[in-house]
């Protein structure tokens, strides 16, 4: 069975509500020489700024 498709203003608002997300993984080296990884899910538009702020 096919799903009902909505048209008009309600459909546009629902489509805009779906955000594109990105998974960002940043590695850091601790004092013992081992690597630790931090994973963050965030909006795709904010990825570059987040990486620049968390560079070591």
C-alpha positions in Angstrom: 0.0 0.0 0.0 1.2 3.5 -0.8 1.4 6.1 1.9 -0.7 9.2 1.7 1.3 12.2 0.5 0.6 15.6 1.9 0.7 18.7 -0.3 0.7 22.4 0.5 2.0 24.4 3.5 1.9 21.5 6.0 4.1 19.3 3.8 6.7 22.1 3.4 6.9 22.7 7.1 7.3 19.0 7.8 10.1 18.7 5.2 11.9 21.8 6.7 11.8 20.2 10.1 14.0 17.3 9.0 17.6 18.5 9.6 20.7 17.1 8.0 22.9 15.7 10.7 26.5 14.7 10.7 28.5 12.5 13.0 31.8 14.1 14.0 34.6 12.1 15.5 37.6 14.0 17.1 40.7 12.2 18.4 42.9 13.4 21.1 46.2 12.0 22.4 46.5 11.8 26.2 49.6 11.9 28.3 50.1 8.1 28.1 50.3 8.2 24.3 46.9 6.6 23.8 44.2 8.1 21.7 40.7 9.0 23.0 37.8 9.6 20.6 34.9 11.8 21.1 31.7 11.4 18.9 29.2 14.1 18.5 26.0 14.3 16.4 25.3 17.8 15.1 23.7 19.8 12.3 25.7 19.6 9.1 26.0 23.3 8.9 28.0 23.6 12.1 30.6 20.9 11.5 33.4 23.2 10.2 33.1 25.5 13.2 33.1 22.7 15.7 36.2 21.1 14.2 38.1 24.4 14.2 37.2 25.0 17.9 38.3 21.5 18.9 41.6 21.1 17.0 44.5 20.4 19.2 
